[in-house]
Every structure is written in structure tokens, then in C-alpha cells.
């Protein structure tokens, strides 16, 4: 077994396997090369014994060296090698997944210097600082996620934590911006009515058939489970293996919303609808007699009446929230999903603001529901905008919707509750606060949709600068390749709203727009470290710079009335008290 573990470790670390292991003895040279790939052991003293080398590595990986790791004669045991393999495998797997998302064909080693340098270059247009600990902090703080990791959890003594890698994996790898906790988010103030019941699958199926349980709302994630995972759920039920509890919300109108467990429910309903059959079971399996069978497909072999009844009679624990308002529901949904890093903020928002008129509009304009009826704008205009926007901003994990919502939130910043002072907050918090405080009517939705289209094409025309690296919605990366940049895109859209409005009121001349934009942008330093503070500051500098450049006071009553939230809030950021 020693040889097998040595080969596995070599493959994981990207080093040469030991040529031979005579008598079960592993060479010190190989152990040294392997150990030096473990974060924290890069400079380990080669004069240490083989046991001390492995002991140091195992402890760096968070495990404990004990008497089972070496024999009485000092020989390294299989246990020690298995602990090394178990310690490095999750990190290596996560690093390889990140590598794949970055489109890299080569594989990183466990030693993270080169890996971190490449990852840093993905997020920033500058070289990685010498302090790698600072690098991982910058990357994590740059990602548009409510990651929930504190300083100690991001960085272990010598390397990035598995939790840090998981945060990076949750990033859709577009152009993230920083997120911070929303200090102003209100506590849940509603007493929540809940019930916990063991509910038969037959009851859930009936809800689904009657239309009470909707598994295809446009705001939820789609059908993302593989056939193998779906079949595994059905197999577990037929084997009487308990499933995790479903978390549901019963609205006042009787509609049942799924907070947690959507994919499990989809699997159950699709099996009952004969969308897939059971897997092929080997001989001796408890379900071998129904191997490859369908639920009830008449023309194919099915599981039979007895198994169907057992399946339908199976009870699943259900935690049911009743008549919870949307803000409280969002809080509940966050508690059940962000802790395990299941969903990003956009996915959570799509689940909890599904009835919000502006969010519905953003969802449709982003092309997330191509079959939706378009009542508020010309269909051809919508198709043209959606195609352009989706191609530009990406469509992973509701990115297109997120960025439309971000534009509206940043162009209409909301002050904290019970405060007259605006404080720059995270993108996630800004969007949520905006949606909580602003729900437009049908007529207003029409106006806002037209505004979205107008500012998009206005920005496309006027903000493509001639410096060769800053474009309307993109910024060149370190290789000189234009890449969608969320900070650039949002700021330019917000600035376009300002200029478009000023132009309509004849406060500026059209012939001066390009020159004015160029002048302002040339005098504003683009922030390398895009955290919440620098994002708001950059936008404030652009907005106030455009006003100054056109000799318009930020206190101008007509300007303030045009942009009642935007201009005063940006002015506060520019001139903090």
C-alpha cells in the first residue's frame, strides 16, 4: 500500500513518483520533494529525519502525528502516507477546479506560489505582492460574495485555507467586486410561524400536480443536478434512507415556495413523471429486482405497484414557514444557504424577490426567461438589448440579472434606515436595500426599462475611450485583452444616466460630451483594489467630476430633483463630514 499512496501523492502534487520502494522503504529525497510542496514546508530543513519531515507536513495540514505513523524501528508507515494524501487532496482538488475555471490546461502543484500569482493576475492588473498572505486577503475581499470568513479563517499560518478556496470556487469568474457585510441590514422583526411535519411523498406529488407546488419558477436556479444525482435520491427513498428536511414557505394565497430542497423535489417529480429510470443495479443489490426500471412507463419495465406504494408512502421531514414577508423570508433563505456557500447573492435574490416588479423586469431583460411575455416594451428592442447585454456581461449564475440590478441600485443609492447620512455599502447590500425601498408601478417599469436601454447605448457610444484600455464596459487585463469589468460598466451606466438626463434638460451640450468624459476619466485613478469603499469613491469622483467639468453645481436644485438620491449621496462621499 505504501507504493500506491506514494504514487497518489505524487500525482496530486505533480512530482515524480518514487522509482522503486525496495522492502517498503521510501527514499528521503522523494519525501523531501513531496513535503516541500505542502504550504508552510517550502523551506523545511533537509537535515531532518524522514519521520520529522512527514510529521511537520502532517501538522501543517492540520492533522496529528501519532505512534501509528511510524514503526518501532523508525520506518514510515502507510498511515503517515495516507494522512498526507488525505490532507492535500481536498486542497489540490479545489485548486484544480479553480484552474479549470480559469481555462488553464496545466495543473498547479500544492505549492501555491505560482498558483496564487496566476490567480492574483486574474483579478488584478498588477503583479502579486511579495506577501502572499496579503494576496489571498485581497482576492477574497474582491469577490462579490457574502463569504462570511474572518481574517483567521482566510489564511492559515502558511497558506490559504480550504474555506478560502471554496469562496473562490463559488465566484462565477467574471469580474467580481468586493463585498462586505451590510452593517445596516435590519434584524428580523417578525415572529415566524412554522411547523415541522413528516409529509408523504404522495402529498407533495399532489401539491405538484395541483399546481400548488411550483418547481419551475423563473427566479429559481434551473435543473442543475446530473441524472446520476437524481437517480441517487430515488434510490435512497426506495432503500428507506432518510433524506434531509425540505424547507418550504406557504404563502397567504396557498402557493408553496421551496426555500431548500428544490433539486431533491425536482428529482422526485421527474421520476414520477417518467423522465428517467432507476440505475442499473448489480446482482445482490437490495433493488436488483427493479434494476433500470421506470416509475410507471406503460411500454417499459416499471417498478410495480408494491414499490410505487412504498415510494409514495415514504415520509420526508418538512419545515414549513407560513405567511412570512419577503424581507424575513430573504433572511431565512440566507441562513439556510450562505452558511454552506450553496448560492451566491444573485441566486438568493432571485429566490426571494421573485414578486418584485423591478427584479422581474431585470430578470426578463437579462434573458433569463426567454419565454416570458413582454408587455412593457417593444419585443424587438428587448431582444436586441438582451442579446447585447448577455453577450457582454455573461450569463453564469444570474450574472446578467445581477448587473442590471446593480445599475439601478448604484444609480439610486438608498440611505441606511433611520439615518440622514449615506454610507457606501456592498453591492449585495446596495441591491437588497434598493429593492426593499423601491417597488415601481407598471408605468414606472415602462420608464425604467426605456432608461436601461437608453443608458446602455449611450454608454456604448460615449464611454469607449481612446486610451486603448478603458472601454464602455470593459477594461484591458494585463495581457491587453478587453474583459468585462463590473466597476467600469456600472459606473459608466450611472454616469450615462446623469449625462442623458442633463442633456434632455439642456444643461449640457451634446457636442461637448465626449471631450468632457475623456477629460474626467484621464484625471481619475482607477482603483486596483476594488473594495466597497473604493467602488463608491470611484463612482463619486466620476459623477462629481462630470458636474464640475460642465460647471454644474452639485447643489443645483434642478440637478438634485433629477437625481434625488444619486447626486447628494455622491457629494457626501466626495466631501465627508
Secondary structure, DSSP 8 states (H G I E B T S, - for coil): -HHHHHHHHHHHHT----S--GGG---HHHHHHHHTTSTT-TT--TTS-HHHHHHHHHHHTT----GGGB-TTS-B-HHHHHHHHHHHHHHHHHHHHHHHHTT--S---SS-HHHHHHHHHHH-SS---S-HHHHHHHHHHHSSS-----HHHHB-SSSB-HHHHHHHHHS-SS--------TT-----S--EEEEEEEEHHHHHHHHHHTSB-S--TTS----S-HHHHHHHHHHHHTT-----EEEEE-TTS-EEEEE-HHHHHHHHHHHTTSS------TT-TTGGGTT-BSS-TTS-B-HHHHHHHHHH-EEEEEEEES--HHHHHHHHHHHHTTTT-S-HHHHHHHHSTT-HHHHHHHHHTTS-TTS---SS-HHHHHHHHHHHHHHH--GGGHHHHHHHHHHHHHS----TT-SS-----HHHHHHHHHHH----HHHHHHHHHHHHHHHHHHHHH---TTSSB-SSEEE-TTS-EEE-HHHHHHHHHHHHHHHHHHHTTSS-GGGHHHHHHHHHHTS---SS--HHHHHHHHHHHHHHHHHHTT--TT-HHHHHHTTTHHHHHHHHHT--
